[in-house]
């Protein structure tokens, strides 16, 4: 495990800002890709909810807009995902560091999270920002697109609130880069260097990425795959990496950010085989957080089949059942009505709880996740069986019984999932999958000490 103080003495030339905040497709309902910006678009593709948060000019308004964007309050989310039994056993993320990787970050993150915690009955958080690949400019600095920069601030604020909601004892690390990811390869080299720095200095146990771009936005396959080694490096170091599956349903925006592809596309880096892809759901909760109906797929949740990555070993059986010819995503879903930018950090928080429970970093969780999936509720995986991600132009995928391309294995009951994930994972975060002749949807797992 990467304790909260690890690696700071080796910060080197990195810019470090530290703030302690306290000790098979079918016809379906359609969704529409979000933006319609003007020519010369150079923005990251944010969800509408994140854009509204980023546009707020005062901290109280920022907190208010985050709360409006969320379908549920923090206490409701804690109840919905059944974390109380874990907290009762002192599993709340203490001793772990959960990071979010963003461009620019939010220079007012401390004040924002202080206010958010006060409003939602959360304990004070331990928050740190690092800028390992160069000083991060302000949103009003020359050469910086103010709207894009503010959008990343809104993204940052949503991410840290979701991490702190489900893992209130964990340290939160904002990994900020000075170049915006604006579709295609732009911004990714800096982000990959930031991941490498974080991993090599043991600064985080889990990294969440609430961003992505369609595979087709890269100039070539070689350009995309030139980034692969950085995710494998994180896995090799036992760090779990998660990414949002996207907010355009089965479609996605072209490089200019103004036009949907009008075909099935999936988002990078959620498509990486060393990354856990997290889609979005809609929760139906009462005031206490108890479900009044089963979760459904958020209609704009990204999902599909990669044409850049083949079927990973841990998806061989699900691919046999779905007919997927490549890596399918998402793997799992969490609340995402403000975009899958909400979903990834929520799942990252639960992985942090599992790391704490195991007393070690679990690394790539996908082999264990796919071994547990067929167990369903016994392993804390709750099937999502309704909802589709078709758009006006593209027939997408629909949720159904068991694993499906729209919602992955479903969603999480943390009280059962966390111990099940720990049991299915080996100390090195590597689980040997034994794919036998049990038929589609059946995967056996053998945990072997490394």
N, C-alpha and C positions, 0 to 999 in steps of 0.2 A: 504494500500500500504506500501511497505517496502522502506522507504526513504534511500538514499544512505549512510547515517551515522548511520542507525539503527543497534544496536547489537554490534557495534565495541567495546564499553566500556565493554561488557561482553565477550570478546574474551577468557577469561580463559587461559587454558594451550595450546590452539591452536597456531600453528606456523602461523603467519600472515605476509605476505610480501605485502606492499602497495606501489603502484606506481601511481602517478597522471600524466597523459599525457596531461594535459591542464585543464584550469579552467573547370461362368461356363467355364471351360478351353477348348481351341481349339488349333489346330496346329498353330505354331507361329515361327517367327524368333528366333534364339537361342542366348544365351549369355553363357559365360564360367566363372566359379569361378576363381578368380584372381591368387592366389599364387601357387607355386610348390616348397616350401622350402625343405631343407634337413631334415634328421632324427634329432630327439631331438628338434623339433620346439617348441619354448616357446614364440612366439611373438603374440601380438594382431594382428587380421586380418584387416590390413589397406587396403584401396583402393590404386590402383597403383598411383593415383595422389598424395595422402597424403604421400605415401612412398617417392616419388620424392622430395616433399617439405622438408620432414624430413632429407633427405640426403644432403641438401645444407649446406655448411660450413660457408658461409658469409651471412650477412643480406641482401645485395643487391640481391644476388642469390636466397635467400629464398623468397623475395618479388616477384622476377621475376618468380619463379616457381609457386607460388600461382596464379599469374596473368595468366600464361600459362595454369594452370589447370582449371581455370574458363572459362566457355563458354562466359561469359559476363563481361564487366567492371562494376564498381559500379554505374556510372551514367545510364548505360543501365538497370541494375537490378532495380534501383529506378523507371525508366520509365516503365519497363515491369510490375512491380507490382503496379503501379499507386499510389505511396505514396505522390506525390507532393500536392494533395489537402489536405492531412492530415497535412503535414508540413506547409502549408499556414495557417492552423488553430492552429499552434504551437503544434501539436501532433507529436513529434519526439522521444518520450521515456524519456524526461526530468523528473527526479524525480523517475525513475524506475531503478531497478537493474536486469540485465539479466545475468544468470550464465551459464557457460559450465563446465561440470563435466568430468575430464580427469585424467589419471594417469600421474605423473611426471610434466605435464605442460611444459612451455618453459621459462627458466630463462632469455631469451632475448626478451620476449614478448613486452616490452616497445619499444625497438629500432625497432623491426619488425613493430609494428602497427604505430609508428611515420612515418616510411618510406612508408608504404602502404597508409596511409592517404594522405601523400604529393603527391604520385603518382596518387591518384584517386580523388583528390579534396574534401576529407572529412575533417570535422573539427577535431581538436584534441580530443582524447577520454580520459575518466576517467577510468582507468584500475586498478584492484586490484587482487592480488593472495592470496589465503588463503590455508593453509595446515592443516586442522583441525584434522587429525588423525595421525600426525607425520611428522617430517622433511622429505622433499623430496630430494632424492639423486641426484647428478649430473650424467650426462650420462657417464662420465668417471670413476665414483666411483667403488670400488671393489664390485663384485657381481651383478652389473647392466649390463644387455644386452644393449650394446651401440646402436645397430640398432633399437631395440624395443623402447628404450628411445627417440631416435631421431624421430622415427615415431610418438610418442605421441606429440612431439614438433610440428611436421608438422600438426597434427590433431588440436592442440591448436590454431595454427596460422590461419588455415582455419576457425575455428569456430569464433574466435573473429573478423575476417575481415567481415564475413557474418552478424554477429549481428550488428556491427557498420555501415555496409552499409545501412541497412533498418531502424535501430533505432539509428541514429547518436547522439541523445541527452541522451541516456541511459548510465548508468554506467555499465561496463562489469566486471563480477567477474569470475576469473578462480579458480575453486575448484580443487586443485591438491591432489592426493593421492600418497603414496610412493610405492604401489604395483601394477604392471601392470595387467590389465584384459587380460588374454591370452587364452580365450575360456573356457567354463565351469564355475564353481563357483569361480575360482581363481581371486582375485582382487575385486570381488563384495562385500564381507563383509566390506572391507575398504571404498568402494564407498558408501555403504548404510549408514555407520556411518557418512560419510562426508555430505550426504544429510540430515540426522537427525540433525547434528550440524547446518547446514546452515538454515534449517527450524526453529529450536528452537530458534535461535538467530536473526531471521527475517532479514537475510542478502540478500535474493533474492526474487523477485516476480515471476520469470520464470526460470526454469532450463532446459537446453538442454543437451541431452546425445548423442553424435555422436559415439556410440559404441554398441555392442551387441554380442550375441552368440546364436546359434541355441538352441531351447528348448531341443533337443535331446542330447546336450553336457553335460547336468547335469546328475549326477550319479543316481538321482531318482527324482520323482515328489516332494517328501518332501524337498529335497535339494533346488529345485527351489522355491517352495512356502514358504520356510523359509525366503525369501526376500520380500514377498508381502507387509508386514505391513509398510515397509519404504515408499513405494509409496503412500499407503493409508494415512500415516501420513502427507505427503506433501499436499495431497488433503485436508485433514482435516484442515490444516493450511492455505488454500487458495492459495497455490503455484501451478502454472501450470507446469507440467513435460512433456517434449516431448522427443522422441527418434527416431533415424534413423531406417528405416525398414530393412536395410541390403543391401549389394552390390553383392549378388550372385544370383539374380533372385529368382526363386521359390525353389532353392536348398540352401545349406549352407555347411560350412566346419565342418568336424568331429573334435573331441577334439585334435587330433594330428596336426591339421592345415595343413595337406598335402593332404587330400582326401575328395572330396565332398560326402555327404550322398547318393546322387543318388536317392533321393526321395523328395517329398514336405516337407519342413521344414520352420518354421518362427522364427524370431529373438526375444529373450528376451533382454532387457525389453520392446521393442516396443509392445509385445503381452499383457502386463499388462493392465487391464481394467482401471487403474488409470493413464494411460499414453496416450498421443496423439502420434500415429505412423505416421511418415512423410516419404513418398516415394519420388522418384526422377523423374524429367521430363527433356526433351530436349526442349530448347527454340529456335525459329527461329526469330532472331531480326536483324534489320538494325542498322546502326551506332548510331542512336539516341535512340535505345531501343524499337522502335515500332515493333510489331510482323509482320512478313512476312508470317507466317503460324501458325496454331494452335499448341499449345504444344502437344508433344507426350510423352508416357511413355519411360523413360530410360530403355533399355532392361535388365539391371542388377539390377533394382530396386527390393528390397526384398518385398515379399507379399505372402499371403496365409491365411490359417486358422489354428488357434491354436488347439492343442489337449490337452493343459493344462488348458485353460481358456474357460469357457462356454460363451454363447452369452450374452453380457451385455444388460441391459434393453434398452439402447439407440440404440442397433443394432437389436432389434427384427424384425422390419419391413424389414430392408435390408437383414437380414438372410432369411426371408421368400422369398425374391426375388431371392437371390443367391443360396439358399440351404446350406449355411454355417452352420455347426454343432457346431461351436465354435466362439470365438472372431476372427473376420477377420481384416486384416490389409494390407495396410495402411488406415488411415482415410482421409488423404489429401496429396497432392504432391506439391513440389517446385523444382526449378532447382536442378539437381543432376548429371550433367555429370562428375563431379569430385568425385562422390560418394554421397550417401545419407548423408554423413557427412556434406555436404554443405546444404542439404535440411532442416535438423532439426534446425540449428541455424537461417536460414532465416525465418522459421515459428515462431520460438521463438521470433524473433524481432517483428513480426507483432502482436503476442499476447501481447508483451510489449506495443505497441502502443494502443491496445485496453484497457489494464489496465489503462494507463494514461488517455485515453478518458473517461473511466468510473469513474475515481477517486477512484478506488478500485481494489483489485486483483480479477480476475475472477475464479481462481482455475481451477478445471477440466472443460475444455471447450467442451468435447465430447458430452454431452447431448445437448448443444446448437448448436454445429456444425451439429449434425444429425437432429436437428429440422430445421435448415436453409437449409440443403442440397437440399431438393426438390424444394426450391425456385430458385435455380440456380443463374443466373446473377443478379437477383433482390437483392439477399443478398450477392453479390460479390463472388460467387462460380462459377468458370468457368469449365465446363465439359472437361475432357480429354478423348477422344473417340478412340484413336488409340495407338498401341504399346502393346507388350506382354513381359512377363518375363520368357519364357521358356529357358531352358539350353540344352546342348547337350544330357543330360541324363534324363531330367525331363520336362514333359509338364506342363507348368505353367498356368498363367491366362492372359487374354487380357482385355484391357480397352474397354469400350463401353458406350452407353448412360446411363446417370444417375449414381447411385452408382455401383461400381464394385470392386472386390477384388484386381485388379491390381493397380488402381489409386485412390481408395477411392471415394470421391465426386468430385475430380478434383483438380484444383488449385485456386489461390486467386487473386481477384481484390481488393486491400486493401482499396481503397477509399470507396467502398461500404461494404466490409466485416467488417471492424472495427466497424462502427456504428451498423451494423446488429448484430454482436456478442455481443456487449454491451447490445443492446435491448433485446436479447434473454437470457441473463444471469442475475441471481439474485445477490444481494450484496454479498452473501456468496459463489458465484461461483457454486451454485447448481440450476439446472433447473428441474422442475418437468415435466416428459414426460408423456403425456396422449396418450397411444397407443390405438386408437379407431379402428372401423371396416371400415377403409378407404381404405384398400388394401395395398399391398406391396409398399414400397417407400414413404408412406405418414405418417408423424409423426407430430402431433400437439404439441405445447409447451405452457405451462402456467407458466409464471414467477410469483413466489410468494415471497413476502418479508419475510425474515427469522428473 
